[in-house]
Structure formats: structure tokens, C-alpha cells
Amino acid sequence: MEVGKALLFLGVLLVLLGLVLLYFPKLFSWFGHLPGDIRIEREGLRVYVPITSALIFSLFLTLLWNLLGLLRR
């Protein structure tokens, strides 16, 4: 039953994130454009390596995961 609740929570979270991205696209326009993100654009070639953005996203998910773990206790 716990897995079902977790999947339901994850689904609701994804729907909310999708709605935010759909109706407020400029809210996350910084993603991929931070200092430390590598962008190479040449004729016939585009390479994006969002290193800094990925680190910030990972930090946010880690904090969220730990917060949820604390709330479950």
C-alpha cells in the first residue's frame, strides 16, 4: 500500500510541475543558462551540458527527499 501512495504522490507532483511549466515557462528559463553550464553552438552542431543546473537540481531533490524522510518519521 505504501508504494501506491508514493506513486500517487509522485504522479500529482508531476502533474503540478507540468502545469507550472505549461503556464509559467519563464519560471524555469534559467535552467541551462547558469555560469558553469557549457553551451557550444556552431553551424550544424549544438551541445548543451548543464553542469551547474544539474548540480542545483540534484541538491534540490536531495533536500526534498530528506525533508520527506523526516516527515515520515
PQR file with spaces between the fields and no chain letter, atoms N, CA, C, O and H, PARSE charges and radii, in Angstrom:
ATOM       1  N    MET     1       0.812   -1.195    0.000 -0.4000 1.5000
ATOM       2  CA   MET     1       0.000    0.000    0.000 -0.0000 2.0000
ATOM       3  C    MET     1       0.855    1.258    0.000  0.5500 1.7000
ATOM       4  O    MET     1       0.463    2.264   -0.591 -0.5500 1.4000
ATOM       5  N    GLU     2       2.032    1.223    0.659 -0.4000 1.5000
ATOM       6  CA   GLU     2       2.914    2.385    0.720 -0.0000 2.0000
ATOM       7  C    GLU     2       3.433    2.758   -0.662  0.5500 1.7000
ATOM       8  O    GLU     2       3.592    3.939   -0.970 -0.5500 1.4000
ATOM       9  H    GLU     2       2.351    0.406    1.139  0.4000 1.0000
ATOM      10  N    VAL     3       3.697    1.758   -1.492 -0.4000 1.5000
ATOM      11  CA   VAL     3       4.187    2.036   -2.842 -0.0000 2.0000
ATOM      12  C    VAL     3       3.107    2.750   -3.644  0.5500 1.7000
ATOM      13  O    VAL     3       3.410    3.652   -4.425 -0.5500 1.4000
ATOM      14  H    VAL     3       3.568    0.798   -1.242  0.4000 1.0000
ATOM      15  N    GLY     4       1.873    2.363   -3.461 -0.4000 1.5000
ATOM      16  CA   GLY     4       0.763    3.012   -4.157 -0.0000 2.0000
ATOM      17  C    GLY     4       0.629    4.475   -3.769  0.5500 1.7000
ATOM      18  O    GLY     4       0.384    5.327   -4.622 -0.5500 1.4000
ATOM      19  H    GLY     4       1.627    1.631   -2.826  0.4000 1.0000
ATOM      20  N    LYS     5       0.788    4.765   -2.492 -0.4000 1.5000
ATOM      21  CA   LYS     5       0.716    6.152   -2.031 -0.0000 2.0000
ATOM      22  C    LYS     5       1.868    6.970   -2.601  0.5500 1.7000
ATOM      23  O    LYS     5       1.685    8.119   -3.006 -0.5500 1.4000
ATOM      24  H    LYS     5       0.987    4.073   -1.798  0.4000 1.0000
ATOM      25  N    ALA     6       3.053    6.371   -2.631 -0.4000 1.5000
ATOM      26  CA   ALA     6       4.223    7.072   -3.170 -0.0000 2.0000
ATOM      27  C    ALA     6       4.044    7.358   -4.656  0.5500 1.7000
ATOM      28  O    ALA     6       4.380    8.448   -5.119 -0.5500 1.4000
ATOM      29  H    ALA     6       3.202    5.438   -2.302  0.4000 1.0000
ATOM      30  N    LEU     7       3.524    6.401   -5.400 -0.4000 1.5000
ATOM      31  CA   LEU     7       3.291    6.607   -6.829 -0.0000 2.0000
ATOM      32  C    LEU     7       2.214    7.656   -7.074  0.5500 1.7000
ATOM      33  O    LEU     7       2.327    8.457   -8.001 -0.5500 1.4000
ATOM      34  H    LEU     7       3.251    5.516   -5.023  0.4000 1.0000
ATOM      35  N    LEU     8       1.181    7.654   -6.256 -0.4000 1.5000
ATOM      36  CA   LEU     8       0.133    8.658   -6.373 -0.0000 2.0000
ATOM      37  C    LEU     8       0.687   10.051   -6.091  0.5500 1.7000
ATOM      38  O    LEU     8       0.380   10.998   -6.816 -0.5500 1.4000
ATOM      39  H    LEU     8       1.090    7.003   -5.503  0.4000 1.0000
ATOM      40  N    PHE     9       1.500   10.185   -5.047 -0.4000 1.5000
ATOM      41  CA   PHE     9       2.129   11.464   -4.710 -0.0000 2.0000
ATOM      42  C    PHE     9       3.040   11.934   -5.841  0.5500 1.7000
ATOM      43  O    PHE     9       3.024   13.108   -6.209 -0.5500 1.4000
ATOM      44  H    PHE     9       1.749    9.416   -4.458  0.4000 1.0000
ATOM      45  N    LEU    10       3.832   11.017   -6.391 -0.4000 1.5000
ATOM      46  CA   LEU    10       4.735   11.350   -7.494 -0.0000 2.0000
ATOM      47  C    LEU    10       3.950   11.781   -8.725  0.5500 1.7000
ATOM      48  O    LEU    10       4.353   12.713   -9.421 -0.5500 1.4000
ATOM      49  H    LEU    10       3.845   10.063   -6.092  0.4000 1.0000
ATOM      50  N    GLY    11       2.842   11.119   -8.997 -0.4000 1.5000
ATOM      51  CA   GLY    11       2.002   11.494  -10.135 -0.0000 2.0000
ATOM      52  C    GLY    11       1.408   12.882   -9.980  0.5500 1.7000
ATOM      53  O    GLY    11       1.413   13.671  -10.925 -0.5500 1.4000
ATOM      54  H    GLY    11       2.515   10.363   -8.431  0.4000 1.0000
ATOM      55  N    VAL    12       0.901   13.182   -8.802 -0.4000 1.5000
ATOM      56  CA   VAL    12       0.341   14.517   -8.539 -0.0000 2.0000
ATOM      57  C    VAL    12       1.433   15.576   -8.649  0.5500 1.7000
ATOM      58  O    VAL    12       1.206   16.654   -9.198 -0.5500 1.4000
ATOM      59  H    VAL    12       0.897   12.541   -8.035  0.4000 1.0000
ATOM      60  N    LEU    13       2.608   15.267   -8.131 -0.4000 1.5000
ATOM      61  CA   LEU    13       3.731   16.194   -8.215 -0.0000 2.0000
ATOM      62  C    LEU    13       4.127   16.454   -9.670  0.5500 1.7000
ATOM      63  O    LEU    13       4.409   17.593  -10.040 -0.5500 1.4000
ATOM      64  H    LEU    13       2.792   14.391   -7.686  0.4000 1.0000
ATOM      65  N    LEU    14       4.149   15.420  -10.485 -0.4000 1.5000
ATOM      66  CA   LEU    14       4.485   15.582  -11.902 -0.0000 2.0000
ATOM      67  C    LEU    14       3.422   16.388  -12.651  0.5500 1.7000
ATOM      68  O    LEU    14       3.755   17.196  -13.519 -0.5500 1.4000
ATOM      69  H    LEU    14       3.920   14.494  -10.184  0.4000 1.0000
ATOM      70  N    VAL    15       2.158   16.175  -12.322 -0.4000 1.5000
ATOM      71  CA   VAL    15       1.087   16.953  -12.955 -0.0000 2.0000
ATOM      72  C    VAL    15       1.220   18.425  -12.584  0.5500 1.7000
ATOM      73  O    VAL    15       1.082   19.295  -13.444 -0.5500 1.4000
ATOM      74  H    VAL    15       1.889   15.519  -11.617  0.4000 1.0000
ATOM      75  N    LEU    16       1.486   18.712  -11.313 -0.4000 1.5000
ATOM      76  CA   LEU    16       1.668   20.096  -10.882 -0.0000 2.0000
ATOM      77  C    LEU    16       2.876   20.737  -11.558  0.5500 1.7000
ATOM      78  O    LEU    16       2.807   21.891  -11.979 -0.5500 1.4000
ATOM      79  H    LEU    16       1.598   18.006  -10.614  0.4000 1.0000
ATOM      80  N    LEU    17       3.975   20.004  -11.665 -0.4000 1.5000
ATOM      81  CA   LEU    17       5.158   20.518  -12.342 -0.0000 2.0000
ATOM      82  C    LEU    17       4.864   20.767  -13.818  0.5500 1.7000
ATOM      83  O    LEU    17       5.309   21.769  -14.379 -0.5500 1.4000
ATOM      84  H    LEU    17       4.030   19.066  -11.323  0.4000 1.0000
ATOM      85  N    GLY    18       4.127   19.876  -14.440 -0.4000 1.5000
ATOM      86  CA   GLY    18       3.738   20.059  -15.837 -0.0000 2.0000
ATOM      87  C    GLY    18       2.876   21.287  -16.041  0.5500 1.7000
ATOM      88  O    GLY    18       3.059   22.018  -17.014 -0.5500 1.4000
ATOM      89  H    GLY    18       3.766   19.062  -13.984  0.4000 1.0000
ATOM      90  N    LEU    19       1.940   21.526  -15.138 -0.4000 1.5000
ATOM      91  CA   LEU    19       1.094   22.721  -15.230 -0.0000 2.0000
ATOM      92  C    LEU    19       1.907   23.996  -15.048  0.5500 1.7000
ATOM      93  O    LEU    19       1.678   24.984  -15.745 -0.5500 1.4000
ATOM      94  H    LEU    19       1.791   20.932  -14.347  0.4000 1.0000
ATOM      95  N    VAL    20       2.851   23.978  -14.118 -0.4000 1.5000
ATOM      96  CA   VAL    20       3.705   25.150  -13.919 -0.0000 2.0000
ATOM      97  C    VAL    20       4.542   25.410  -15.168  0.5500 1.7000
ATOM      98  O    VAL    20       4.660   26.556  -15.601 -0.5500 1.4000
ATOM      99  H    VAL    20       3.037   23.175  -13.551  0.4000 1.0000
ATOM     100  N    LEU    21       5.119   24.377  -15.744 -0.4000 1.5000
ATOM     101  CA   LEU    21       5.927   24.550  -16.958 -0.0000 2.0000
ATOM     102  C    LEU    21       5.085   24.985  -18.152  0.5500 1.7000
ATOM     103  O    LEU    21       5.570   25.700  -19.028 -0.5500 1.4000
ATOM     104  H    LEU    21       5.023   23.446  -15.392  0.4000 1.0000
ATOM     105  N    LEU    22       3.847   24.563  -18.188 -0.4000 1.5000
ATOM     106  CA   LEU    22       2.963   24.919  -19.295 -0.0000 2.0000
ATOM     107  C    LEU    22       2.500   26.366  -19.207  0.5500 1.7000
ATOM     108  O    LEU    22       2.495   27.077  -20.212 -0.5500 1.4000
ATOM     109  H    LEU    22       3.453   23.982  -17.477  0.4000 1.0000
ATOM     110  N    TYR    23       2.114   26.807  -18.023 -0.4000 1.5000
ATOM     111  CA   TYR    23       1.531   28.136  -17.873 -0.0000 2.0000
ATOM     112  C    TYR    23       2.525   29.216  -17.426  0.5500 1.7000
ATOM     113  O    TYR    23       2.252   30.407  -17.577 -0.5500 1.4000
ATOM     114  H    TYR    23       2.117   26.229  -17.206  0.4000 1.0000
ATOM     115  N    PHE    24       3.661   28.810  -16.886 -0.4000 1.5000
ATOM     116  CA   PHE    24       4.682   29.760  -16.453 -0.0000 2.0000
ATOM     117  C    PHE    24       6.056   29.328  -16.970  0.5500 1.7000
ATOM     118  O    PHE    24       6.930   28.999  -16.168 -0.5500 1.4000
ATOM     119  H    PHE    24       3.883   27.843  -16.763  0.4000 1.0000
ATOM     120  N    PRO    25       6.268   29.319  -18.290 -0.5600 1.5000
ATOM     121  CA   PRO    25       7.528   28.795  -18.835  0.2800 2.0000
ATOM     122  C    PRO    25       8.756   29.627  -18.456  0.5500 1.7000
ATOM     123  O    PRO    25       9.865   29.093  -18.411 -0.5500 1.4000
ATOM     124  N    LYS    26       8.582   30.914  -18.186 -0.4000 1.5000
ATOM     125  CA   LYS    26       9.743   31.745  -17.844 -0.0000 2.0000
ATOM     126  C    LYS    26      10.236   31.497  -16.428  0.5500 1.7000
ATOM     127  O    LYS    26      11.314   31.961  -16.057 -0.5500 1.4000
ATOM     128  H    LYS    26       7.682   31.348  -18.222  0.4000 1.0000
ATOM     129  N    LEU    27       9.461   30.776  -15.639 -0.4000 1.5000
ATOM     130  CA   LEU    27       9.855   30.487  -14.273 -0.0000 2.0000
ATOM     131  C    LEU    27      11.121   29.629  -14.223  0.5500 1.7000
ATOM     132  O    LEU    27      11.928   29.767  -13.304 -0.5500 1.4000
ATOM     133  H    LEU    27       8.585   30.399  -15.941  0.4000 1.0000
ATOM     134  N    PHE    28      11.296   28.753  -15.199 -0.4000 1.5000
ATOM     135  CA   PHE    28      12.471   27.880  -15.258 -0.0000 2.0000
ATOM     136  C    PHE    28      13.349   28.185  -16.464  0.5500 1.7000
ATOM     137  O    PHE    28      14.073   27.306  -16.931 -0.5500 1.4000
ATOM     138  H    PHE    28      10.640   28.640  -15.946  0.4000 1.0000
ATOM     139  N    SER    29      13.301   29.416  -16.979 -0.4000 1.5000
ATOM     140  CA   SER    29      14.114   29.762  -18.147 -0.0000 2.0000
ATOM     141  C    SER    29      15.597   29.847  -17.803  0.5500 1.7000
ATOM     142  O    SER    29      16.435   29.845  -18.705 -0.5500 1.4000
ATOM     143  H    SER    29      12.713   30.130  -16.599  0.4000 1.0000
ATOM     144  N    TRP    30      15.940   29.921  -16.510 -0.4000 1.5000
ATOM     145  CA   TRP    30      17.334   29.978  -16.083 -0.0000 2.0000
ATOM     146  C    TRP    30      18.038   28.639  -16.246  0.5500 1.7000
ATOM     147  O    TRP    30      19.265   28.585  -16.321 -0.5500 1.4000
ATOM     148  H    TRP    30      15.260   29.922  -15.777  0.4000 1.0000
ATOM     149  N    PHE    31      17.257   27.544  -16.303 -0.4000 1.5000
ATOM     150  CA   PHE    31      17.859   26.213  -16.350 -0.0000 2.0000
ATOM     151  C    PHE    31      18.644   26.043  -17.651  0.5500 1.7000
ATOM     152  O    PHE    31      18.082   26.157  -18.740 -0.5500 1.4000
ATOM     153  H    PHE    31      16.260   27.587  -16.242  0.4000 1.0000
ATOM     154  N    GLY    32      19.930   25.773  -17.534 -0.4000 1.5000
ATOM     155  CA   GLY    32      20.795   25.607  -18.693 -0.0000 2.0000
ATOM     156  C    GLY    32      21.511   26.872  -19.100  0.5500 1.7000
ATOM     157  O    GLY    32      22.290   26.865  -20.054 -0.5500 1.4000
ATOM     158  H    GLY    32      20.386   25.680  -16.650  0.4000 1.0000
ATOM     159  N    HIS    33      21.260   27.959  -18.394 -0.4000 1.5000
ATOM     160  CA   HIS    33      21.884   29.236  -18.736 -0.0000 2.0000
ATOM     161  C    HIS    33      22.674   29.822  -17.574  0.5500 1.7000
ATOM     162  O    HIS    33      22.931   31.026  -17.554 -0.5500 1.4000
ATOM     163  H    HIS    33      20.627   27.965  -17.620  0.4000 1.0000
ATOM     164  N    LEU    34      23.060   29.007  -16.618 -0.4000 1.5000
ATOM     165  CA   LEU    34      23.822   29.481  -15.467 -0.0000 2.0000
ATOM     166  C    LEU    34      25.316   29.463  -15.781  0.5500 1.7000
ATOM     167  O    LEU    34      25.757   28.746  -16.679 -0.5500 1.4000
ATOM     168  H    LEU    34      22.852   28.029  -16.634  0.4000 1.0000
ATOM     169  N    PRO    35      26.094   30.255  -15.037 -0.5600 1.5000
ATOM     170  CA   PRO    35      27.548   30.151  -15.190  0.2800 2.0000
ATOM     171  C    PRO    35      27.994   28.734  -14.821  0.5500 1.7000
ATOM     172  O    PRO    35      27.591   28.205  -13.785 -0.5500 1.4000
ATOM     173  N    GLY    36      28.800   28.140  -15.643 -0.4000 1.5000
ATOM     174  CA   GLY    36      29.224   26.758  -15.422 -0.0000 2.0000
ATOM     175  C    GLY    36      28.505   25.781  -16.338  0.5500 1.7000
ATOM     176  O    GLY    36      28.931   24.634  -16.470 -0.5500 1.4000
ATOM     177  H    GLY    36      29.127   28.570  -16.485  0.4000 1.0000
ATOM     178  N    ASP    37      27.430   26.213  -16.967 -0.4000 1.5000
ATOM     179  CA   ASP    37      26.749   25.387  -17.961 -0.0000 2.0000
ATOM     180  C    ASP    37      27.457   25.581  -19.304  0.5500 1.7000
ATOM     181  O    ASP    37      27.678   26.709  -19.743 -0.5500 1.4000
ATOM     182  H    ASP    37      27.084   27.146  -16.859  0.4000 1.0000
ATOM     183  N    ILE    38      27.800   24.494  -19.932 -0.4000 1.5000
ATOM     184  CA   ILE    38      28.550   24.555  -21.184 -0.0000 2.0000
ATOM     185  C    ILE    38      27.579   24.560  -22.352  0.5500 1.7000
ATOM     186  O    ILE    38      26.723   23.684  -22.475 -0.5500 1.4000
ATOM     187  H    ILE    38      27.621   23.577  -19.575  0.4000 1.0000
ATOM     188  N    ARG    39      27.729   25.563  -23.206 -0.4000 1.5000
ATOM     189  CA   ARG    39      26.894   25.672  -24.416 -0.0000 2.0000
ATOM     190  C    ARG    39      27.820   25.904  -25.601  0.5500 1.7000
ATOM     191  O    ARG    39      28.533   26.906  -25.652 -0.5500 1.4000
ATOM     192  H    ARG    39      28.425   26.274  -23.106  0.4000 1.0000
ATOM     193  N    ILE    40      27.809   24.990  -26.537 -0.4000 1.5000
ATOM     194  CA   ILE    40      28.601   25.119  -27.757 -0.0000 2.0000
ATOM     195  C    ILE    40      27.623   25.135  -28.922  0.5500 1.7000
ATOM     196  O    ILE    40      26.901   24.167  -29.159 -0.5500 1.4000
ATOM     197  H    ILE    40      27.229   24.176  -26.495  0.4000 1.0000
ATOM     198  N    GLU    41      27.611   26.243  -29.640 -0.4000 1.5000
ATOM     199  CA   GLU    41      26.724   26.380  -30.789 -0.0000 2.0000
ATOM     200  C    GLU    41      27.551   26.772  -32.003  0.5500 1.7000
ATOM     201  O    GLU    41      28.140   27.851  -32.055 -0.5500 1.4000
ATOM     202  H    GLU    41      28.197   27.030  -29.448  0.4000 1.0000
ATOM     203  N    ARG    42      27.581   25.883  -32.965 -0.4000 1.5000
ATOM     204  CA   ARG    42      28.257   26.128  -34.235 -0.0000 2.0000
ATOM     205  C    ARG    42      27.316   25.719  -35.342  0.5500 1.7000
ATOM     206  O    ARG    42      26.256   25.143  -35.097 -0.5500 1.4000
ATOM     207  H    ARG    42      27.103   25.006  -32.923  0.4000 1.0000
ATOM     208  N    GLU    43      27.706   26.018  -36.541 -0.4000 1.5000
ATOM     209  CA   GLU    43      26.871   25.652  -37.685 -0.0000 2.0000
ATOM     210  C    GLU    43      26.775   24.123  -37.770  0.5500 1.7000
ATOM     211  O    GLU    43      27.778   23.431  -37.946 -0.5500 1.4000
ATOM     212  H    GLU    43      28.566   26.486  -36.740  0.4000 1.0000
ATOM     213  N    GLY    44      25.566   23.625  -37.643 -0.4000 1.5000
ATOM     214  CA   GLY    44      25.334   22.186  -37.724 -0.0000 2.0000
ATOM     215  C    GLY    44      25.610   21.431  -36.432  0.5500 1.7000
ATOM     216  O    GLY    44      25.551   20.202  -36.412 -0.5500 1.4000
ATOM     217  H    GLY    44      24.751   24.186  -37.501  0.4000 1.0000
ATOM     218  N    LEU    45      25.913   22.156  -35.339 -0.4000 1.5000
ATOM     219  CA   LEU    45      26.227   21.488  -34.078 -0.0000 2.0000
ATOM     220  C    LEU    45      25.745   22.328  -32.904  0.5500 1.7000
ATOM     221  O    LEU    45      26.030   23.523  -32.821 -0.5500 1.4000
ATOM     222  H    LEU    45      25.961   23.155  -35.355  0.4000 1.0000
ATOM     223  N    ARG    46      25.015   21.691  -32.002 -0.4000 1.5000
ATOM     224  CA   ARG    46      24.601   22.315  -30.752 -0.0000 2.0000
ATOM     225  C    ARG    46      24.824   21.313  -29.633  0.5500 1.7000
ATOM     226  O    ARG    46      24.314   20.193  -29.672 -0.5500 1.4000
ATOM     227  H    ARG    46      24.783   20.720  -32.070  0.4000 1.0000
ATOM     228  N    VAL    47      25.590   21.729  -28.640 -0.4000 1.5000
ATOM     229  CA   VAL    47      25.880   20.873  -27.498 -0.0000 2.0000
ATOM     230  C    VAL    47      25.576   21.662  -26.231  0.5500 1.7000
ATOM     231  O    VAL    47      26.100   22.758  -26.037 -0.5500 1.4000
ATOM     232  H    VAL    47      26.005   22.639  -28.608  0.4000 1.0000
ATOM     233  N    TYR    48      24.740   21.111  -25.381 -0.4000 1.5000
ATOM     234  CA   TYR    48      24.407   21.711  -24.092 -0.0000 2.0000
ATOM     235  C    TYR    48      24.782   20.727  -22.993  0.5500 1.7000
ATOM     236  O    TYR    48      24.346   19.576  -23.002 -0.5500 1.4000
ATOM     237  H    TYR    48      24.314   20.221  -25.539  0.4000 1.0000
ATOM     238  N    VAL    49      25.594   21.191  -22.047 -0.4000 1.5000
ATOM     239  CA   VAL    49      25.962   20.381  -20.888 -0.0000 2.0000
ATOM     240  C    VAL    49      25.666   21.223  -19.652  0.5500 1.7000
ATOM     241  O    VAL    49      26.514   22.004  -19.220 -0.5500 1.4000
ATOM     242  H    VAL    49      25.948   22.126  -22.040  0.4000 1.0000
ATOM     243  N    PRO    50      24.470   21.073  -19.075 -0.5600 1.5000
ATOM     244  CA   PRO    50      24.071   21.926  -17.946  0.2800 2.0000
ATOM     245  C    PRO    50      24.631   21.427  -16.611  0.5500 1.7000
ATOM     246  O    PRO    50      23.890   20.902  -15.780 -0.5500 1.4000
ATOM     247  N    ILE    51      25.931   21.593  -16.411 -0.4000 1.5000
ATOM     248  CA   ILE    51      26.585   21.070  -15.208 -0.0000 2.0000
ATOM     249  C    ILE    51      26.064   21.760  -13.946  0.5500 1.7000
ATOM     250  O    ILE    51      25.624   21.092  -13.010 -0.5500 1.4000
ATOM     251  H    ILE    51      26.533   22.020  -17.086  0.4000 1.0000
ATOM     252  N    THR    52      26.111   23.078  -13.918 -0.4000 1.5000
ATOM     253  CA   THR    52      25.672   23.816  -12.732 -0.0000 2.0000
ATOM     254  C    THR    52      24.182   23.625  -12.476  0.5500 1.7000
ATOM     255  O    THR    52      23.764   23.430  -11.335 -0.5500 1.4000
ATOM     256  H    THR    52      26.468   23.621  -14.678  0.4000 1.0000
ATOM     257  N    SER    53      23.394   23.680  -13.523 -0.4000 1.5000
ATOM     258  CA   SER    53      21.949   23.485  -13.375 -0.0000 2.0000
ATOM     259  C    SER    53      21.637   22.098  -12.832  0.5500 1.7000
ATOM     260  O    SER    53      20.755   21.946  -11.987 -0.5500 1.4000
ATOM     261  H    SER    53      23.734   23.837  -14.450  0.4000 1.0000
ATOM     262  N    ALA    54      22.351   21.090  -13.310 -0.4000 1.5000
ATOM     263  CA   ALA    54      22.131   19.728  -12.823 -0.0000 2.0000
ATOM     264  C    ALA    54      22.529   19.586  -11.362  0.5500 1.7000
ATOM     265  O    ALA    54      21.871   18.869  -10.609 -0.5500 1.4000
ATOM     266  H    ALA    54      23.067   21.214  -13.997  0.4000 1.0000
ATOM     267  N    LEU    55      23.609   20.266  -10.950 -0.4000 1.5000
ATOM     268  CA   LEU    55      24.017   20.222   -9.549 -0.0000 2.0000
ATOM     269  C    LEU    55      22.967   20.872   -8.646  0.5500 1.7000
ATOM     270  O    LEU    55      22.655   20.348   -7.577 -0.5500 1.4000
ATOM     271  H    LEU    55      24.144   20.849  -11.563  0.4000 1.0000
ATOM     272  N    ILE    56      22.429   22.001   -9.071 -0.4000 1.5000
ATOM     273  CA   ILE    56      21.395   22.675   -8.278 -0.0000 2.0000
ATOM     274  C    ILE    56      20.133   21.819   -8.204  0.5500 1.7000
ATOM     275  O    ILE    56      19.515   21.718   -7.144 -0.5500 1.4000
ATOM     276  H    ILE    56      22.682   22.427   -9.940  0.4000 1.0000
ATOM     277  N    PHE    57      19.748   21.203   -9.321 -0.4000 1.5000
ATOM     278  CA   PHE    57      18.580   20.336   -9.356 -0.0000 2.0000
ATOM     279  C    PHE    57      18.782   19.121   -8.446  0.5500 1.7000
ATOM     280  O    PHE    57      17.862   18.709   -7.738 -0.5500 1.4000
ATOM     281  H    PHE    57      20.251   21.285  -10.182  0.4000 1.0000
ATOM     282  N    SER    58      19.981   18.556   -8.469 -0.4000 1.5000
ATOM     283  CA   SER    58      20.289   17.419   -7.611 -0.0000 2.0000
ATOM     284  C    SER    58      20.247   17.812   -6.138  0.5500 1.7000
ATOM     285  O    SER    58      19.740   17.056   -5.310 -0.5500 1.4000
ATOM     286  H    SER    58      20.728   18.891   -9.043  0.4000 1.0000
ATOM     287  N    LEU    59      20.772   18.982   -5.808 -0.4000 1.5000
ATOM     288  CA   LEU    59      20.726   19.471   -4.435 -0.0000 2.0000
ATOM     289  C    LEU    59      19.285   19.660   -3.969  0.5500 1.7000
ATOM     290  O    LEU    59      18.939   19.290   -2.847 -0.5500 1.4000
ATOM     291  H    LEU    59      21.184   19.596   -6.480  0.4000 1.0000
ATOM     292  N    PHE    60      18.446   20.234   -4.829 -0.4000 1.5000
ATOM     293  CA   PHE    60      17.036   20.420   -4.501 -0.0000 2.0000
ATOM     294  C    PHE    60      16.340   19.084   -4.259  0.5500 1.7000
ATOM     295  O    PHE    60      15.596   18.939   -3.290 -0.5500 1.4000
ATOM     296  H    PHE    60      18.727   20.535   -5.740  0.4000 1.0000
ATOM     297  N    LEU    61      16.577   18.112   -5.129 -0.4000 1.5000
ATOM     298  CA   LEU    61      15.944   16.802   -4.954 -0.0000 2.0000
ATOM     299  C    LEU    61      16.438   16.105   -3.690  0.5500 1.7000
ATOM     300  O    LEU    61      15.662   15.432   -3.012 -0.5500 1.4000
ATOM     301  H    LEU    61      17.182   18.229   -5.917  0.4000 1.0000
ATOM     302  N    THR    62      17.715   16.258   -3.369 -0.4000 1.5000
ATOM     303  CA   THR    62      18.258   15.665   -2.147 -0.0000 2.0000
ATOM     304  C    THR    62      17.610   16.280   -0.912  0.5500 1.7000
ATOM     305  O    THR    62      17.222   15.569    0.016 -0.5500 1.4000
ATOM     306  H    THR    62      18.345   16.805   -3.920  0.4000 1.0000
ATOM     307  N    LEU    63      17.497   17.597   -0.908 -0.4000 1.5000
ATOM     308  CA   LEU    63      16.849   18.264    0.223 -0.0000 2.0000
ATOM     309  C    LEU    63      15.387   17.863    0.345  0.5500 1.7000
ATOM     310  O    LEU    63      14.896   17.645    1.452 -0.5500 1.4000
ATOM     311  H    LEU    63      17.812   18.175   -1.661  0.4000 1.0000
ATOM     312  N    LEU    64      14.689   17.765   -0.776 -0.4000 1.5000
ATOM     313  CA   LEU    64      13.295   17.351   -0.762 -0.0000 2.0000
ATOM     314  C    LEU    64      13.151   15.920   -0.246  0.5500 1.7000
ATOM     315  O    LEU    64      12.257   15.634    0.551 -0.5500 1.4000
ATOM     316  H    LEU    64      15.088   17.943   -1.675  0.4000 1.0000
ATOM     317  N    TRP    65      14.021   15.031   -0.695 -0.4000 1.5000
ATOM     318  CA   TRP    65      13.986   13.634   -0.264 -0.0000 2.0000
ATOM     319  C    TRP    65      14.211   13.524    1.237  0.5500 1.7000
ATOM     320  O    TRP    65      13.507   12.783    1.923 -0.5500 1.4000
ATOM     321  H    TRP    65      14.746   15.264   -1.342  0.4000 1.0000
ATOM     322  N    ASN    66      15.201   14.268    1.748 -0.4000 1.5000
ATOM     323  CA   ASN    66      15.480   14.232    3.191 -0.0000 2.0000
ATOM     324  C    ASN    66      14.340   14.846    3.992  0.5500 1.7000
ATOM     325  O    ASN    66      14.013   14.354    5.073 -0.5500 1.4000
ATOM     326  H    ASN    66      15.773   14.870    1.191  0.4000 1.0000
ATOM     327  N    LEU    67      13.736   15.903    3.484 -0.4000 1.5000
ATOM     328  CA   LEU    67      12.594   16.508    4.163 -0.0000 2.0000
ATOM     329  C    LEU    67      11.421   15.535    4.230  0.5500 1.7000
ATOM     330  O    LEU    67      10.769   15.417    5.267 -0.5500 1.4000
ATOM     331  H    LEU    67      14.002   16.302    2.607  0.4000 1.0000
ATOM     332  N    LEU    68      11.157   14.851    3.143 -0.4000 1.5000
ATOM     333  CA   LEU    68      10.082   13.850    3.142 -0.0000 2.0000
ATOM     334  C    LEU    68      10.402   12.699    4.099  0.5500 1.7000
ATOM     335  O    LEU    68       9.507   12.153    4.744 -0.5500 1.4000
ATOM     336  H    LEU    68      11.687   14.947    2.300  0.4000 1.0000
ATOM     337  N    GLY    69      11.667   12.340    4.183 -0.4000 1.5000
ATOM     338  CA   GLY    69      12.067   11.287    5.125 -0.0000 2.0000
ATOM     339  C    GLY    69      11.853   11.700    6.566  0.5500 1.7000
ATOM     340  O    GLY    69      11.456   10.884    7.397 -0.5500 1.4000
ATOM     341  H    GLY    69      12.394   12.783    3.658  0.4000 1.0000
ATOM     342  N    LEU    70      12.115   12.972    6.868 -0.4000 1.5000
ATOM     343  CA   LEU    70      11.896   13.474    8.216 -0.0000 2.0000
ATOM     344  C    LEU    70      10.401   13.541    8.550  0.5500 1.7000
ATOM     345  O    LEU    70      10.003   13.275    9.684 -0.5500 1.4000
ATOM     346  H    LEU    70      12.437   13.635    6.192  0.4000 1.0000
ATOM     347  N    LEU    71       9.589   13.893    7.574 -0.4000 1.5000
ATOM     348  CA   LEU    71       8.142   13.987    7.804 -0.0000 2.0000
ATOM     349  C    LEU    71       7.491   12.617    7.996  0.5500 1.7000
ATOM     350  O    LEU    71       6.455   12.506    8.651 -0.5500 1.4000
ATOM     351  H    LEU    71       9.912   14.109    6.653  0.4000 1.0000
ATOM     352  N    ARG    72       8.091   11.590    7.433 -0.4000 1.5000
ATOM     353  CA   ARG    72       7.526   10.242    7.558 -0.0000 2.0000
ATOM     354  C    ARG    72       7.772    9.642    8.932  0.5500 1.7000
ATOM     355  O    ARG    72       7.063    8.716    9.329 -0.5500 1.4000
ATOM     356  H    ARG    72       8.933   11.680    6.901  0.4000 1.0000
ATOM     357  N    ARG    73       8.754   10.142    9.667 -0.4000 1.5000
ATOM     358  CA   ARG    73       9.087    9.567   10.984 -0.0000 2.0000
ATOM     359  C    ARG    73       8.098    9.966   12.027  0.5500 1.7000
ATOM     360  O    ARG    73       8.229    9.570   13.185 -0.5500 1.4000
ATOM     361  H    ARG    73       9.330   10.893    9.344  0.4000 1.0000
